Structure formats: structure tokens, C-alpha cells
């Protein structure tokens, strides 16, 4: 199989070629491995490979499985493979080995997917960019000077760069939708609890984190959700296995009532400035939806962005403090001696000082927002909003500066973390961390499904996605609309050209 033929296919397309006998699974795997070996030194997307294991596992794949013989990549975070390394993007976990396969990994293999390796993520998946100190920094295949976003930035770079037709990722505050927007891909965040995280984890970030994939086609995302969804033993979310996600996108969505917003209630309290190209992307998407027969109304969601950001960051701090204790237990290294990036260590110290009362108050606010959005969706079937405030930022532009890291290191002084929280550092962190991406956390807090759809490319050649939110449990509604937009816009023609990649230089850490 020629590499260009391999790169031109989505996952279901590759599987169909294999079932039809036009290519063999071995030929597809060889093309995939050759593509990774040739292009990853420039992309910096894949942190480790497992080609030999993939070949062995592929020989036992059920030929009738929907993705039989289709190569993919998992994220270097949460998606455990028994006995194999998983570093969570951190030097502190560099030598850790997973005790067992994740339920998601088992379901992927049953669906016929062949796991070639893991993609890079920021340390512990904490940032909306992917620039870990311990591993490579992936480039955006559309423009190598720019970031693919995060935290599933390695996955996005791998798919947009043609290494694999789909790659797994997770979304705890926009970590699938932000890279999808920056890299011209389709990114669906399913409803809370739709995809299991077990058996090593029951829920992550109080259920805000949901795992799924970045894809080039809507049908790959829908077909994958058909085979990986549903609770596993011990799941805290009693969602049984459902079918019909692929079938839903094969039917016209009908006329829907869609609210359109530029996200001012979410961004304004944080000082967010909306790039004109993002505004243009939302407005053009609205006009396209009207032309397709949908009813649109400019209405903001009933959310106060400052309170939402405070609530999100409060849980973020508390969860990180607990995660660092877990890492210490797994590695037998005291928390104070873990090999962590300065920003991670500082935020962990703040989380350690967070009162349990404040944590619980923040979590209760999630429930209020969910009720408010449920009432909103009784008027509107969907909500159209930006994904991020700007197109993909330049690599290194959003990583904490050295001077900022030195300032955060002062939190090591006894009592400094308590004083920082009392002095309002949480609000400062919220503004600094979420100013560029204040629009995606809403769906994580409410639990409702949301997607990024690649409908716009700037004059500078950078893609800009638009976000669509649906009521809790209504992934089918999103997928039906996404398929309609995909057919209308033919967004696949916008994939970046392979020759644009910087083949002449490896990608390493940014100083």
C-alpha cells in the first residue's frame, strides 16, 4: 500500500479496503509504521512506539470488526496498556508501568484497532498547549511555528499530519475540542460517563474528563463511539451500552433551533479578546446553518464566566493535589521530591491548602450550571459558540515564562500558599489560564456533549473550529448535524499538505 493512499483514507475507509481484499492488514500496518517513522521526527507527536506489539496483536484481530486492521495511537495519559510505560507527560512517571489494560483499550482492540504507540501530552494533561519539559513539543501540521493545542495536542498533530486516521484523546476542559479547532479536525466530547475510565480510575476530575478521539471524518467518531461507550464494572456513572451513533449521522437532522453566541458571558470576566477570524468562523457557520434550513437566534448561554472559571480552577487545584499524592504512592517518591515542572508544583501546593469547604462549594456550582443549561436547551436544541478565542497560538507563547515560574516557586515558602489563596491568586490563575480558551469548560462542568467542527481557515492558513453543545446525552443530535455540515462544506479538502512539514529538523523542548 502506498503511503499517500494510506494517508487519504479515514479509519472506516481503511477497514473497508481490507475487508474487500484490496489491501492486507500487514500492508496497512507497514504503511502506517513507515509514515510514523518518516514524519514523526518533524511532527513531534508520538512519544513512544510499539510496532512489534501492534503487529502481534493485529494477527488476532477479528476481520469482521468495524475497524479491523486500522492503526491508531493512544494518549500518554490514563489509557493504560498492561506492563507498558505510561508517563502522563511527566518526568515523575517516566519509569512507571501500567498494571493492566484500560477498559477503553480492551474495547478498542475488540473493535479491530491496532495501537501503534502513544502521543505526547502536557504534564498531567494540565494545559491547553502541549509543551512538556520531559518530552517533545508537537507542531501544528498546518503551520509548524504554531501549537496544535492541548492537552491532546500530540493526537491532533498525528491525525492532521497523516500518521493515523484517528487518535485517542481525553477532554477535561476542552482537551479534544481545542486541538481539533487548531488542527482542522473533528473532535467530539461525549456526555459525562459515556466512555469508561476503569479499571484503574473510576472518575477523573469529578467526572469532567471524558475520553474519545480526534478524527478526520464524522463517521469514524460515530462508529468508534458505538463500540467504546457504556459503563464497565465499578463505574460511578450507570450508563448502559447504547447503539445508533453511526446510524444517527446517516439520517438528516431535521430542522433545529440553534442559539448562537460569541461567548461574551464566558470570556469577558477573564479579559478575553476574540480574534476577528474566530468571530468570522462563528458568523459564517451560523449563515451556513440557516442556509441548511435551521432556525438561529443570537442568545448567550445563562452563565457567569468568572464564577464558572473560579469553580473549574478550584476543582483543578484540588484534583492536582490529590494526583500528586497518587503519583508519590505509585513511584515511592515523596511529593516534595517528584520531578515536576515548576508550574505543576506550584499549583499542587495551592491545591494542598485548599479548604474542603471551598472544594465542595465549587462542585455544587457545577450542578447549578447544569440545571441552568438544561432549561436553556428546552428552548434551543443546540448552542453554537467559539472553541477558542484565537487560532492556534505560536509555540511557546502560552507556556509560563521563566520569571512567572520563579514567582510561583515562592509558594514553597511556609505559609505562602495559604496567603496566596487569601489574596485572590485563584482568580488570577483563572484569568491567566483560561483567557485564551474560556469557552470549552462549560460542557465539562455540566456533563453535556460538545463538538468542534472544522469549518473555517484563516487567510494565514490556520484552521478555526466552531463549537456546538447539545443537551446531556444527545450525541446523536450533534453527530447528525456534523454529518450535514461535513457534506455541505467538504472540509476534508482543507487537510494540510504533507510537504509543508519541516522534515529537515527534529522537534524538541522549547527553552
N, C-alpha and C positions, 0 to 999 in steps of 0.2 A: 504494500500500500504506500503510495506517495505521501510525503508529509503534507503537501498542500491539500490533497484530498482529505486527509485526516483532519486538518485544521478547518476545513469548510463545513464539517458535519457537526450537528448537535448530538447529544447523547443518544436519543431515540433513533436518530438517523444512522449512527454507527451500528447500533444494535440491529437495525433492520438490514443493513448490508451484510452483517454476519449471518443472520438467520436465512437470508436469501442465498448464501453461499458465494457472494461476490468477493468477500474477503474472509480471512480466518481470524479467530481471536488472537492468534500468535502474531499475525501481520499487524493488527491494530495495536497490540501491546508494543511491538518493535517500533512502530511509527511514533507512539507516544513517548517511549523512553528516549528515542533519538531527538525528538522535539525538546524534551526537558533538558537533555544534556547539551544541546546546541544553544538554546535560548536562555536557560536559567542563569548562567553567569552574568548576562546583561540585565535580566529582569530582577534577579534577587528575590524571587517569590517563594522558592522551595527551600526549606531549612534542612531537610534530610530526605533521602530516597530509600526505597525498599523494593527495588526492581526484582530481585530474585524471589523474595517472598510473594510479590504480586504474581509472578509467573507460576509459582506453585499453586497459589490459591485459584488462579484463573482456570487451571486444568479441571477443577472440580465444580465449576460454575454450571448451574442448570441452564441449558441452552434456551429454555422457554422463558427464562426470567426477563422482565421488561428491559433491563439494562445489561443484558448478558454480554460480557466482554468489554464494557465501556470503562475506560480509565478515568480515575478521579483522584482528588487529593483531599485529605482531611486537615483540619486546622491544628496547630500546635497548642491546643488548649481544650481541655475537657474530653476530647474524643480519644479515649484510651484504646490501645491495642496491647493485648496481653504480652508482658515481657519485653516490650519495646519502649524506647525513650519517649518522653513527652515533657518538654521543658517549660511550658506555659509562657514562652517568650522570655524567660528569666535565667540568668546565670545561677541563681539559687537552686534551680531544679535541673541543672544540666545533667546530673548523673541519676536522676530518678527513673524508675521503670514501672510501668503500669501493672497492677496485679491481675487485671482481667480486661476482656474486651468490653467496651461500652455497648449498651443495648442498641444504640444507633448504628454502631459499626456492624453488629451482627445483622441488623436489618438491611444495611447497605449491601453486605455480601450476599444475603439471600436474594436481593434484587438483581444480582449479577454484576455489581460494580467492582472494579479492581482498583485497590488503593495503592497508588504509586509512591506516596510519601506524605509529608506534612508541609503546610505552608506557614510562613512566618507571621507572627502576631506581636503587637507591642507587649511589654512586660505585663503579665497577668491580664492582658486584654483591656487595659485601663484607659487607653487613649483613642481618639478619633483619627489618629495618624499611626503609621506602622514604622517606627524608628527605634527598635530596641537596641540597647547598648551591646547586648551579647550576640546579636545575630545580624544578618544582612538587612538592608533597608530596600524594600521593593520599589521599583519605579512605576510610574503610570505609563502603560504602553502607548497612550495617545501622545504623551509628551514627557520624555524621561526626566526633565527638570522638575516635574510636579509629582505630588504624592498620590498614591492610589486610595488614600484614606485609611480608616481603620475602624474597628480592630481587625476586621477580616481583609486587610489590605493585601496580604500575600495571596489569598484566594482570588481576590479580584484581579490582581496583576496576572495570575496564572491563567485565568479564563480569558480575559481581554487580550492577553498575549498569545493565546492559542495553544498553551501547553496541554490543557484538558478542556473538554466541552462544558464541564460543570465542576465546581469545587465547593466543599462543605465549609460552613462558617457558623458563627453564632451572633446573636443580636441582643445586647443588654441595654443599649441606649441609642441604637442606630448603627450597630457594627456590621450589619449586612446592607442596610439601605444607603449609608454614606458611601462606602466603596462602590456600590452599584451605580450611584449617581456620578461619582468621579470617573468611573471607568466605562460608562456606556453599557451597563449590563442590567438584567432583570434581577431584582432582589426582593424576595418575599419574606417578611417576618410573620410566621404563623401565630395563632392565638396562644395565650399562655397555657402551658401544659400540653399542647398538641403533640409535641415531639419529646419523648422521654430522655432524661439525662442520666438515668441509672446505668449500672447499679452503684457506682462509686459516689454519685451525687443524687440527692432527691430533688432539690430545687437549688438554683443559684440566684443570688441577689433577690431573694423573696419571690422568685418566680418571674422576675423581669427578663431573665435570659431565656431565649428560645433558640434552638439550633435548626438550621435548614441549609440552603445552598445559594450560591451565585451562579446564574445560568445565562446563556446567550438567547435561549428561547423560553417562552412561557410554558410550552408543553413539557419541557424537561422538568421545570419546577413543579408543575402539577402532577406529573407521573411519579416523581420522587416522593411527593407528599402522600400520595396514595399508598406507598409501600413502607414509609417510615413512621407514620403517625400512630397514635394510640398509646395508652398507658402501659407501663410494664409493672412487674411485681414490686410493691413498695412505693409506687408513685404517689405523691401527695395530691395529684390532680386526677380525679376519676373520669378521664376522657377515654371512652372506648374507641377502638379502631373504626374509622369511617372510610368509605369509598366514595368515588364520584368526583374527585377533584379534577382529573383529566377530562372526564365526561362533561363537567360543567363548562370548561372553556371551549368545548366543541359546539355549544349552543349559543345563539345570540343572547346578549344580556338583557334585552328589553329596554324600555325607556326608564331611566333612573333619575332621581332627584339628587343633584350633586351640589354641595356647598363648596365655594371656592374662597380661599383666604391666602393672603401673603404672610400670615403667621405673626402679625404685629403683637397680639397679646402675649406671645411666647418670647419674641425677640426683643421687643422694646425695653422691658425691665433690665435686660442684660447689656444694653447698649449695642445691639446687633445692627449692622448696616447691611441692607440687602443689595447685592450686586445687581445692576440693571439686566444682566444676562439671565439671572435667576428669575427676576420678575417677568422677563420676556418668555422664559420657558413655561411659567405657570399660566400666563395670559394666552399663549399660543395653545397650550394643552386645553384650556377652557374653550377656546374657539373651536378646536378640533372636536371636542366632546359635543358641543352644540350642533356642529355640522353632522354628527352621527345621530342626532335626534334626542339627546339627553337635555333635561331641564337644569340650568345652572343658576345659582344665586350667590352673590358675594356676601358671605356671612363668616365672621370669625368664630372659632370654637370658644365655648364658655370656660376659658381657662385663664388664670393669672400666672404669667410666666415666671415671675420672681418666686412665688410660693412653690410652683412646680419644681423649679431648679433647686431651691433650698431642700425640698423634700427628697429629690433624687440624690443630691450630694450627701445628705445626711445618711441615707441608706448606703451609699457608695463608701463613705468613710467607715461605717460600722462593719460592713461586709469585708472590706480590705483588712481591717484589724484582725478579724476572725480568720481570714485566708492566710495571713502571715503566721498565725498560731498553727494552722493546719500544715503549712509548709515546714515549719520548725519540727513538728512531730514526724512528718514524713522523712525528713533529711537528718534528724537528730542533731540539728544545729540551732543554737539559741536564736531567737528573733533578732536580738541586737547584733548578731554576727552574720546574718544572712547576706549574701551577695546581691544587694538590691540597688536599683537606681535611686539617686537622691530624692527625686520627687515621690517615688513609691514609698520610701522610708518615711518621709515627712508626713505624707497623707496617712500612712499607717499609724504614726504617733498621734495625730489628731483623732483618728478613729478610736484609739485606745482610751482617749479621755472623754469620749462622747457619752453623756448620761443615757442610761437605758430609757429614761422617760422621753428624752428628745427623739430617740430612735423610734419608739412606739408611736409618738405623735406624728412623725413623718410618715410612717406606714399607714396610719389611719387616714391621712390626707389622700393617699392613693385611692382609697375606697370612695372618698367623696368625688374625686375627679372622675372615677369610673361611672358613678351614678349620673354626674352631670353630662358626660359624653353619651351615656345610654339615652338620656332624654333628648339630647341633640339629634341622635340618629333616629328618633321617632319622627323627626321632621325631614331628615335627609338620609338617603341610602348610603352616601359616601361623602368623604371630605377630601378635597384636593388642596394640597399645600406644597411649599418647598421642602426639599430634603435637607439642604444645607444653604447657608447664606451666600456662599460663593462657589464658583467652580473649584476644581482641585487646587489646593494651595501649593506653593513651591515646597519642595522637600526641605525640611529643617526649619521652615518658617514658624511652625506652631509648637515645636519642642521647647520645653523650658530652657531659657538661656542660662549660661553659667552663673551670671550674677543672681538670677532668680533661684537657682539651685543652692547657691551659698546662703541666700536669705532663708530658704526653707531649712537648711541644715541647722539654723539657730534653734529649731524646735527641739533639738537634743538637749538643750539646757533644761535642768529640772524646773518644772512648773511652767515652762514656756508654752506648751501645748494647751494647757488649761487657759492661760491668759489669751492666747491667740483665738480660741473659740469664743471667749467672752468679748473680745474686741471686734468680733464680726468677721473673722477670717473666712468663715464658711461662705458668707455672701460674696466675698472677694473671689474665693475659689470658684464658686458657681459662675460668676460673670466671666472670669478668665478662661475657664474650662469649656463653657458651653456657648460662648458668644458667637462662634462660627457655626455651631450646629445645635441651635436651641429647639429645633422643630421635631426631632425624632423621639425624644424621651417620652412624650405623651403616650404613645402606643405601648411602650414597655410598662409604664405605670398602670395604665388601665387594663392591659392584657389584650387589647383588641388587635386584630391582624392589620398589617400595613405593608405597602409595597413601594418600591422605587421603579419607575418606568422610564426608559431612556428615549426621550422624545426630542431633545434639543442638542445642538452642537454650536458652540460659540464661534465667532469669526476667527478666533485664535486656535481653533481646532480642539477644544476641550468639551467633553460631553457634560450635560447637565440633566439630571433626572428630576422628575416630579413625583411627589409622594401622594399616595391615596390611602386613606384609612377607611375601614369598614367596621360595622358593629361586631362585638365579640362573637366568634365562631363562624363568621361569614367569609371565609377564604374563597368559597366558590364564587361569590359575588365579585371579588377582586379579580380572580383568575379569568372570569368571563369578560370583564371589561378590559383586562390586559390583553387578552387574545384579540379582541376587537381593535384595540389600538395598534397592536403589533401588525395585524393585517392591513390596517389603514396607512400606517406610516412606513412599513417595511424597514424597521430600524436596523435590521441585520446588515444593511448595506453600509452602515456607519462604523463597522468594526475597524480598528486601527490597522494600518498596513504593517506587515512584519518588518519591512525594510526600514521602518522608522526607528526601530530599536537600536540602542548603542552597542552593537556586537563587539566593539573594539575595547571595551573596558569592563572590568568586574564592578559590582556594586557592593560597597562596604558601609561601615558605620559612618554617620555624619559627625564631624567633630563639633 
